[in-house]
Amino acid sequence: MHADQLNADKRKCRPVNNRPEMQTTINSNSNIFYKLDILISVLGSTYASNVNRIHLLQKKVIRIISKSAFDTHTDSLFVQFKILIFHDI
C-alpha cells in the first residue's frame, strides 16, 4: 500500500481510553496488525519468486542496520535484533 493510504488509515483509528500515550500505542499496534494481516493474505497466494525477493531484501536491510559486511550470515542477526524472518511469518 502507498504511504499516504497508511497514514490516512492511521488517522481513522479511534482512541480506546483517555490516556494520550496509550492511544498512540494502541492505534499504531492495531494499524500494524491490520496491515500485516492483509500482507500475509496477499503474499500467501503469490509466487515463490516474489517471496524470495522480499526475503533477500529483508536480509540486505538487516545487514545495513547492523553495519555488517555484505556476505555476513543473517541468522544470528535476526536473533540478535529479535526480528522474524519473512518465511516464518
The 8 nearest C-alpha neighbors of each residue, nearest first, counted from 0:
[[1, 2, 4, 5, 3, 34, 38, 37],
 [0, 2, 4, 3, 5, 6, 7, 8],
 [3, 1, 5, 4, 6, 0, 7, 8],
 [4, 2, 6, 5, 1, 7, 0, 8],
 [3, 5, 7, 1, 2, 6, 8, 0],
 [6, 4, 2, 8, 3, 7, 9, 1],
 [7, 5, 9, 3, 8, 4, 2, 10],
 [6, 8, 4, 10, 9, 5, 3, 11],
 [9, 7, 5, 11, 6, 10, 4, 12],
 [8, 10, 6, 11, 7, 12, 5, 30],
 [11, 9, 7, 8, 12, 6, 13, 26],
 [10, 12, 8, 9, 13, 7, 6, 26],
 [13, 11, 10, 9, 26, 14, 8, 30],
 [12, 14, 11, 15, 26, 10, 22, 9],
 [15, 13, 22, 16, 12, 26, 17, 25],
 [16, 14, 13, 22, 17, 25, 21, 26],
 [15, 17, 14, 18, 22, 21, 19, 13],
 [16, 18, 19, 15, 14, 22, 21, 20],
 [17, 19, 21, 20, 16, 22, 14, 15],
 [20, 18, 22, 21, 17, 23, 16, 14],
 [19, 21, 22, 23, 18, 24, 25, 17],
 [22, 20, 24, 19, 23, 18, 25, 16],
 [23, 21, 19, 14, 25, 24, 20, 26],
 [22, 24, 26, 21, 25, 20, 27, 19],
 [23, 25, 21, 27, 22, 26, 28, 20],
 [24, 26, 22, 28, 27, 23, 21, 29],
 [27, 25, 23, 29, 24, 28, 12, 22],
 [26, 28, 30, 24, 25, 29, 23, 31],
 [27, 29, 31, 25, 30, 26, 24, 32],
 [30, 28, 32, 26, 31, 27, 25, 33],
 [29, 31, 33, 27, 28, 32, 26, 34],
 [30, 32, 28, 34, 33, 29, 35, 27],
 [33, 31, 35, 29, 34, 30, 36, 28],
 [32, 34, 30, 36, 31, 35, 29, 37],
 [35, 33, 37, 31, 36, 32, 38, 30],
 [34, 36, 32, 38, 37, 33, 31, 39],
 [37, 35, 33, 39, 34, 38, 32, 40],
 [38, 36, 40, 34, 35, 39, 41, 33],
 [37, 39, 35, 41, 36, 40, 42, 34],
 [38, 40, 42, 36, 37, 41, 43, 35],
 [41, 39, 37, 43, 38, 42, 36, 44],
 [42, 40, 38, 43, 39, 44, 37, 45],
 [43, 41, 45, 39, 44, 40, 38, 50],
 [42, 44, 40, 41, 39, 45, 38, 46],
 [43, 45, 42, 41, 46, 40, 39, 47],
 [46, 44, 42, 43, 47, 49, 41, 50],
 [45, 47, 48, 49, 50, 44, 42, 43],
 [46, 48, 50, 49, 51, 45, 52, 44],
 [47, 49, 51, 46, 50, 52, 45, 53],
 [50, 48, 52, 51, 47, 46, 53, 45],
 [49, 51, 47, 53, 52, 48, 54, 46],
 [50, 52, 54, 48, 49, 53, 47, 55],
 [53, 51, 49, 55, 50, 54, 56, 48],
 [52, 54, 56, 50, 51, 55, 57, 49],
 [53, 55, 51, 57, 56, 52, 85, 50],
 [56, 54, 58, 52, 57, 53, 51, 59],
 [55, 57, 59, 53, 58, 54, 52, 60],
 [56, 58, 54, 60, 55, 59, 53, 61],
 [59, 57, 55, 61, 56, 60, 54, 62],
 [58, 60, 56, 62, 57, 61, 55, 63],
 [61, 59, 63, 57, 62, 58, 64, 56],
 [62, 60, 64, 58, 63, 59, 65, 57],
 [61, 63, 67, 65, 59, 60, 64, 66],
 [62, 64, 66, 60, 61, 65, 59, 67],
 [65, 63, 61, 62, 66, 60, 67, 59],
 [64, 66, 62, 67, 63, 61, 76, 60],
 [67, 65, 63, 64, 62, 68, 61, 69],
 [68, 66, 62, 65, 71, 63, 69, 64],
 [67, 69, 71, 70, 66, 62, 63, 65],
 [68, 70, 71, 67, 62, 59, 63, 72],
 [71, 69, 68, 72, 67, 62, 73, 59],
 [72, 70, 68, 69, 73, 67, 62, 76],
 [73, 71, 74, 70, 75, 76, 69, 62],
 [72, 74, 76, 75, 71, 77, 58, 62],
 [75, 73, 77, 76, 72, 78, 84, 79],
 [74, 76, 78, 77, 73, 79, 72, 80],
 [77, 75, 79, 73, 78, 74, 80, 61],
 [76, 78, 82, 74, 80, 75, 79, 81],
 [77, 79, 81, 75, 76, 80, 74, 82],
 [78, 80, 76, 77, 81, 75, 82, 74],
 [79, 81, 77, 82, 78, 76, 61, 75],
 [82, 80, 78, 79, 77, 83, 76, 84],
 [83, 81, 77, 80, 84, 78, 79, 76],
 [84, 82, 85, 87, 81, 77, 88, 78],
 [83, 85, 87, 86, 82, 88, 77, 54],
 [84, 86, 87, 88, 54, 83, 53, 57],
 [85, 87, 84, 88, 54, 50, 83, 51],
 [88, 86, 84, 85, 83, 82, 54, 39],
 [87, 85, 86, 83, 84, 39, 35, 43]]
